[in-house]
Amino acid sequence: MLSPTGGQRPHRRRAGHNRSRWLSVIVVALFLCLTGYFMLGSTPPSSPSTPPRYDCIIIPGGGLDGSRAPAAWVRARLDAALAHDEATDFYLVLSRGTTHKPPPLDEDGFPVDEAAASAAYLVARGVAASRVLLESWSLDTIGNAAFARLMHADLRGWSRLLLITSAFHMPRTRAIFEWVFALPPTLPTPVRAAARASALQLEYEEVTESGLADDDVLQSRRLKEEQALRVLRESTIPAIRDLRALHDFLFVHHGAYRARTAEESRTRRTPAAAAGALIGSY
């Protein structure tokens, strides 16, 4: 049908509509291209990633030398921790000592705790004393983890930790800390267990067995660690599923923390005499 002027207005209107639609498509395409350019094409070269930030670096003890300072392999752990100084709020140094030999005594006749010796090492190298926390109760690695969690990590609400220890000590230490730090106060539902496991980020860094140059000592310690890890995985971890059970294990059954009967005290052999070459790694 012709318009009063003889033109075909419906056809012109349809053509104008098509041009508008194509113009919209072109504008959208240009917008997407420019967006992609600025998001991807114009991104400057990536800089080195920012180091992770830790609430605390945990350093297990591992013996003292003749001058009552941390043993060489413990100093290697402490030096590795110092390399992260700008990335952590606190250091947590572990251990009162060991059941394998008596503690050394200071000039006044008092026992020297491994944690105190490690703390002194860090402070002497410029770390503020207020950033160094002590765990001075434990006598073994399970105690390390239990007291580090219950007396420090839980109370502080820490969410990201780095643990540094020697290569010979790492497999068992990692298994113990992952187990103890995941234990609920009481047996959990699967949802609660998953929530707790995801709430804490626990990372690990191992250092060489610096100072353990004697092959007999090192091999004895590696064998001991392997045997203890096997018992831990096969017997201890499956039997202890919450913190109440852990408390019972430590203070009723564990030889380092429970009360001894009079008979046990009389017949107990000295740890050093029983340990052989192993004593050189404590």
ABEGO torsion letter per residue (X at the ends): XBBAAGBBAAAAAAAAAAAAAAAAAAAAAAAAAAAAAAAAAABBBBBBBBBBBBABBBBBBAEBBAAGBBBAAAAAAAAAAAAAAAABABBBBBEAEBAABBBBBBAAGBBBBAAAAAAAAAAAAGBBAAABBBBAABABAAAAAAAAAAAAAAAAGBABBBBBBBAAAAAAAAAAAAAAAABBABBBBAAAAAAAAAABBBBBBBBBBBGBABAAAAAAAAAAAAAAAAAAAAAAAAABABAAAAAAAAAAABAAABBBBAAAAAABBBAAAAAEAAAAAX
